[in-house]
Amino acid sequence: KMSKLFLILAFLYLFIPDEEIYGQHMDYGRSVVGILASDSLKGRGYVDEGHLMAADFIAHEFEALGLLPLKRKYRQTFKQAINTFPDSVKLMLDNTLLTPGKDYLVEPFSPSLEGAFPIVKINKSLLLETEQLRAALQNIEGKVLVIDERNFAAENKALEEKAEETMNVLKYNPQIPNVATLVLTKKKLTWHIADMQAAKPVITIKSDKNYNDLQEVKIDINASLSTHKLENLAGYIKGRVKPDSFLVLTAHYDHLGMMGKETIFNGANDNSSGVAMLLSLARHFAVNPPEYSVVFLALAAEELGLVGAKQFVDHPQVELSKIKFLLNFDLAGTGDEGIMVVNATVFKEQFSRLEKLNREGHYLEAVKKRGEACISDHCIFYQAGVPSFYIYTLGGISAYHDIYDRPETLPLTEFEDYARLMIEFLEGF
């Protein structure tokens, strides 16, 4: 599996001159994104072990850059149950075969289901009418429930929450005997992954069609809940003055993988771009070691609920008390409107210095601040007492957790200046 990938790597090193490798960040960053978010890596998920191919690439880069492993090797291995869709994913409405990813998403916890099924169709507003809803669902057994939420507008937040709660009961409660639920929506299709299977599948469809004459749907979903090997990767550069104190740089390399045999969620911005930033900084510090040792940590399974970060914090390869500061890079591929710094209101001194460096260096449009937010890997370290920032870029494309987050459309608008600002910030510790 890895032979094609290393041919790409050989090409990369052959055609980027040494002075560019250690002088510029953009070309290398774009190359890293191009590899990690390529179709050959299967969206860095758990179908065909795309996540392990990505781990092999990162480990190869660590070795090529001369990073030292924190332990005997770069890899921290663990196991995790994950629900995947490695085979058929098909949905047909009105004898029209829809396109997964573009027209619909199978929710990540869905089990397998195959067959042609009659439907019961309701509008979401009916969820607020208890007696009418009960009557509509009298003959739901063995059928697919279709909920149309496209024209639903609740009078107030309380009614909106009630409708959502009722819809979740209909979708997930195994005692309600529908075989599956389809939700018709106008909202953007956004996918995730899951570590379990629910009692029945849920499919979200984005469509303008009314489907008033819809009588039957054909579904073919092949799901597999199984245990997968996962790997965090950690390498470091020894500090010149204080080698026993650490700056830690993190980025998760996993993404959502595949839904069926053809639909790939490439994850260029999320988070090939963050890994590109991680490796770009490793290239710089490999030949310009700072005072403190710098750990470069590529984390697995962030998309599953910060699982890789939890694994590392629970089984740390460096004493957490010796970490002077941690930077987490996630969504590093735009920057038209600058960057957002999570925990800026907590670590005010560090944020003030970062803001000053940006202003004096004219790097980015803005360095904006935000408080605590447990939305990426930094959170697990922060909860364990590690001072940390999570930084993400602002503006630009809106592709996120969908099939459109691809390397050819990721601008890396401010990648060069972003990297230079981070270098100056880290060298100031």
C-alpha positions in Angstrom: 0.0 0.0 0.0 2.8 2.4 0.8 4.8 2.0 -2.4 2.8 4.6 -4.3 2.9 7.0 -1.4 6.7 6.9 -1.2 7.0 7.4 -4.9 5.2 10.7 -4.3 7.5 11.4 -1.4 10.5 10.8 -3.6 9.2 13.1 -6.2 8.6 15.8 -3.5 12.1 15.7 -2.2 13.6 15.4 -5.7 12.0 18.6 -7.0 12.0 20.9 -4.1 15.5 22.5 -3.7 17.2 22.3 -0.3 17.2 26.1 0.1 13.4 26.2 -0.4 12.8 23.3 2.0 14.5 25.2 4.8 13.6 28.7 3.6 10.0 28.8 2.5 6.9 27.2 4.0 4.2 27.6 1.3 5.4 25.1 -1.3 6.2 22.4 1.3 2.9 23.0 3.1 0.9 22.7 -0.1 2.8 19.5 -0.9 1.9 18.0 2.5 -1.8 19.0 2.0 -1.7 17.5 -1.5 -0.5 14.1 -0.1 -2.6 13.9 3.1 -5.8 15.0 1.4 -5.3 13.0 -1.8 -7.8 10.3 -2.8 -5.1 7.7 -2.3 -5.2 8.2 1.4 -9.0 7.6 1.5 -9.9 10.6 3.6 -7.6 9.5 6.4 -10.4 7.5 7.9 -10.8 3.8 8.7 -11.9 2.4 5.4 -8.9 0.6 3.8 -6.7 1.9 6.6 -6.4 5.4 5.2 -5.5 6.7 8.7 -2.5 4.4 8.9 -1.2 5.4 5.5 -1.3 9.0 6.8 0.5 7.9 10.0 3.2 6.3 7.8 3.7 9.5 5.8 4.0 11.6 9.0 6.5 9.2 10.6 8.5 9.3 7.4 8.6 13.1 7.5 9.6 13.1 11.2 12.5 10.8 10.3 13.6 12.7 7.2 13.7 15.9 9.2 15.8 14.4 12.0 13.2 14.5 14.8 14.0 12.3 17.7 11.3 9.9 18.9 10.1 10.6 22.4 10.2 6.9 23.2 11.8 4.0 21.2 9.8 4.9 18.2 7.5 7.7 17.0 4.3 5.8 17.4 1.9 5.5 20.4 -0.5 2.7 19.4 -4.0 2.0 20.8 -7.3 0.6 19.7 -10.8 2.0 19.2 -14.2 0.8 18.0 -15.4 2.7 15.0 -18.5 2.4 12.7 -17.6 2.5 9.0 -19.2 2.1 5.6 -16.8 0.1 3.6 -19.1 -1.2 0.9 -22.5 -0.3 -0.5 -24.1 3.0 0.2 -27.1 3.6 -2.1 -30.4 5.5 -1.8 -33.1 5.6 -4.5 -36.1 8.0 -4.3 -38.7 8.1 -7.1 -36.5 5.6 -9.1 -33.7 8.2 -9.0 -30.4 7.1 -7.6 -29.0 9.9 -5.4 -25.3 10.7 -5.0 -23.9 10.2 -1.5 -22.1 13.2 -0.1 -23.6 15.5 -2.6 -27.4 14.7 -2.2 -27.4 12.9 1.1 -25.5 11.6 4.1 -25.9 8.4 6.1 -25.6 9.4 9.7 -22.4 7.9 11.1 -24.0 5.6 13.8 -26.3 3.9 11.2 -26.4 0.1 11.0 -26.7 -1.9 7.8 -30.0 -2.0 6.0 -31.0 -3.3 2.5 -34.4 -3.4 0.8 -37.3 -1.5 -0.7 -39.6 0.1 1.9 -42.9 2.0 1.9 -42.9 5.4 3.6 -44.8 7.5 6.0 -44.1 11.2 5.3 -44.7 14.0 7.8 -43.8 17.6 8.1 -41.7 18.7 11.1 -44.5 20.9 12.3 -46.5 17.8 13.1 -44.0 17.0 15.8 -45.7 19.7 17.9 -49.1 18.1 17.5 -49.1 15.1 19.8 -52.5 13.5 18.8 -52.1 14.1 15.1 -48.5 12.7 15.2 -49.7 9.6 17.1 -52.3 9.0 14.4 -49.8 9.5 11.6 -47.5 6.9 13.1 -50.1 4.2 13.8 -48.9 2.1 10.8 -45.2 2.9 10.9 -43.9 -0.7 11.5 -41.6 -1.9 8.7 -41.7 1.5 7.0 -39.4 4.4 6.5 -40.3 7.6 8.2 -39.7 10.7 6.1 -39.6 14.0 8.1 -39.7 17.2 6.0 -38.1 20.0 7.9 -37.5 22.3 5.0 -40.3 24.7 5.7 -40.4 24.4 9.4 -40.2 27.6 11.5 -41.1 27.4 15.2 -42.7 30.4 16.9 -40.1 30.4 19.6 -37.0 28.6 20.8 -38.9 26.4 23.3 -41.1 25.0 20.5 -38.1 24.5 18.2 -36.4 22.5 21.0 -39.5 20.5 21.6 -39.8 19.6 17.9 -36.1 18.7 17.7 -36.4 16.5 20.8 -39.4 14.6 19.4 -37.6 14.1 16.1 -34.6 12.6 17.9 -36.9 10.2 19.7 -38.5 9.1 16.3 -35.0 8.7 14.8 -33.3 6.8 17.5 -35.8 5.1 19.8 -35.7 1.3 19.0 -39.2 0.9 20.4 -40.6 2.9 17.5 -40.8 0.3 14.8 -39.9 2.3 11.6 -36.9 0.6 9.9 -35.2 3.9 9.1 -35.7 7.7 9.1 -35.1 10.1 6.2 -34.9 13.8 6.9 -35.4 16.3 4.1 -33.5 19.5 4.7 -32.2 22.7 3.2 -29.2 22.8 5.5 -25.6 22.2 4.5 -24.7 18.5 4.6 -22.1 18.0 7.4 -20.7 14.5 8.2 -19.1 13.0 11.3 -17.9 9.6 12.5 -19.1 7.4 15.4 -17.9 4.6 17.7 -21.3 2.8 18.0 -24.3 1.7 16.0 -27.9 2.8 16.7 -30.9 0.6 16.3 -31.8 1.9 12.8 -30.3 4.1 10.1 -30.9 7.8 9.6 -30.3 9.5 6.2 -30.3 13.3 5.7 -31.2 14.5 2.2 -30.7 18.0 0.8 -33.2 18.5 -1.9 -35.7 21.1 -3.3 -38.1 18.4 -4.6 -41.4 18.1 -2.9 -41.7 14.3 -3.0 -45.4 14.5 -2.6 -45.9 11.4 -4.7 -43.1 9.4 -3.1 -44.4 5.9 -2.2 -41.2 3.8 -1.7 -37.5 4.2 -1.0 -34.7 1.8 -1.8 -31.9 1.6 0.7 -28.6 -0.3 0.6 -26.3 0.5 3.5 -23.4 -1.8 4.5 -22.0 -0.8 7.9 -19.2 -2.3 10.0 -18.6 -1.7 13.7 -15.2 -3.0 14.4 -12.0 -2.3 16.4 -9.2 -0.4 14.6 -5.6 0.2 15.4 -4.8 3.9 15.9 -1.5 5.8 16.2 -0.4 9.1 17.7 3.0 10.2 16.4 5.5 12.1 18.5 9.0 13.4 17.7 11.0 16.2 19.2 13.9 18.6 18.7 16.3 18.9 21.7 16.5 22.4 23.1 19.8 24.3 23.2 19.5 25.7 26.7 16.7 24.0 28.6 16.2 20.5 27.0 14.1 19.2 29.9 11.4 21.8 29.4 9.1 21.5 26.4 7.1 23.5 23.9 4.5 21.2 22.4 2.9 21.6 18.9 -0.1 19.5 18.0 -2.3 18.8 15.0 -4.7 16.0 14.4 -4.2 14.1 11.2 -7.3 12.0 11.0 -10.5 12.9 9.1 -13.8 11.3 8.2 -12.6 8.8 5.6 -15.2 7.3 3.2 -18.9 6.7 2.9 -19.1 3.7 0.6 -16.6 2.8 -2.1 -16.5 6.1 -3.9 -17.4 9.0 -1.6 -14.3 10.5 0.0 -14.1 13.2 2.6 -10.6 14.4 1.9 -10.2 16.9 4.7 -7.8 19.4 3.2 -8.4 22.2 5.6 -9.5 19.8 8.4 -6.8 19.0 9.1 -4.2 18.4 6.5 -3.5 22.1 6.8 -2.8 21.8 10.5 -0.4 18.9 9.9 1.3 20.9 7.2 1.8 23.7 9.7 3.2 21.3 12.2 5.7 19.8 9.7 6.6 23.2 8.3 7.6 24.4 11.8 9.4 21.1 12.4 11.5 21.8 9.2 12.4 25.2 10.6 13.3 24.2 14.1 15.2 21.1 12.9 17.9 23.5 11.7 17.2 26.3 14.1 16.8 24.6 17.6 15.3 27.0 20.1 16.2 27.2 23.8 13.5 24.7 24.9 12.9 21.3 23.4 10.0 21.2 20.9 7.6 18.2 20.7 5.7 17.7 17.4 2.6 15.7 18.1 0.4 14.4 15.3 -2.8 13.1 17.0 -5.2 10.4 15.9 -9.0 10.3 16.3 -9.8 13.9 17.0 -12.9 13.6 15.0 -14.1 10.8 17.2 -14.1 13.0 20.3 -10.5 14.0 21.0 -9.6 10.4 21.5 -5.9 10.6 20.5 -5.3 13.5 22.8 -7.0 11.7 25.7 -4.7 8.7 25.0 -1.6 10.8 25.1 -2.6 12.7 28.2 -3.5 9.5 30.0 -0.3 7.9 28.9 2.1 10.9 28.4 5.4 10.4 26.7 6.7 13.6 28.3 5.8 14.9 31.8 2.9 17.2 31.4 4.3 19.4 34.2 7.3 20.1 32.0 5.3 21.5 29.2 5.8 25.3 29.2 3.2 25.9 26.5 1.2 24.1 23.8 0.0 25.3 20.4 -2.7 23.3 18.7 -3.2 23.8 14.9 -6.5 22.9 13.4 -8.0 24.5 10.2 -4.9 26.3 9.1 -5.7 26.6 5.4 -7.2 30.1 5.0 -6.5 33.3 6.9 -8.1 36.0 4.8 -9.5 37.5 8.0 -6.6 36.5 10.3 -6.6 33.9 13.1 -8.7 33.1 16.2 -6.9 32.2 19.4 -8.9 30.0 21.8 -7.8 30.5 25.5 -6.6 34.0 24.7 -8.6 35.4 27.6 -7.0 32.8 29.9 -3.3 33.2 29.0 -3.4 37.0 28.5 0.4 37.6 28.6 1.1 35.1 25.9 -1.8 36.4 23.8 -0.6 40.0 24.2 2.9 39.0 23.0 1.4 37.2 20.0 -0.7 40.2 19.1 2.2 42.5 19.4 4.4 40.3 17.2 1.7 40.3 14.5 1.3 44.0 14.6 5.0 44.7 14.4 5.6 42.1 11.7 2.5 42.9 9.6 1.9 39.2 9.3 -1.9 38.7 9.4 -5.0 40.8 9.1 -6.0 40.2 12.7 -5.2 38.1 15.8 -8.5 37.7 17.5 -9.2 36.4 20.9 -11.7 33.9 22.3 -12.1 32.3 25.7 -12.2 28.6 26.7 -13.7 26.2 24.1 -13.4 22.5 24.3 -13.6 22.0 20.5 -10.2 20.5 19.6 -7.3 18.5 21.0 -5.8 21.3 23.1 -8.8 21.0 25.5 -7.6 17.7 26.9 -4.2 19.1 27.7 -5.6 22.3 29.1 -7.9 20.3 31.4 -4.8 18.5 32.6 -3.1 21.8 33.5 -1.1 22.4 30.4 -1.1 26.1 29.3 -2.3 26.1 25.7 -3.7 27.9 22.7 -5.9 26.5 19.9 -5.4 28.6 16.8 -7.5 28.4 13.6 -7.6 30.6 10.5 -10.6 32.9 9.6 -12.3 33.7 6.3 -12.0 32.1 2.9 -13.8 28.9 1.9 -16.5 27.4 4.0 -16.0 23.7 3.1 -16.0 21.7 6.3 -16.8 18.1 7.0 -18.1 17.7 3.5 -16.9 16.3 0.1 -15.8 19.8 -1.0 -12.8 20.2 1.5 -10.3 19.2 -1.2 -6.6 20.2 -1.7 -7.2 21.9 -5.1 -9.7 24.4 -3.6 -7.8 25.1 -0.4 -6.1 28.5 -0.8 -3.6 28.4 2.1 -4.0 32.2 1.8 -1.8 33.2 4.7 0.1 30.0 5.3 3.5 31.6 4.9 2.9 34.6 7.2 1.1 32.4 9.7 4.1 30.1 9.9 6.5 33.0 10.3 4.4 34.5 13.1 4.4 31.1 14.9 8.1 30.8 14.6 8.7 34.2 16.1 6.2 33.5 18.9 7.8 30.2 19.8 11.3 31.6 19.7 10.2 34.2 22.3 9.8 31.6 25.0 
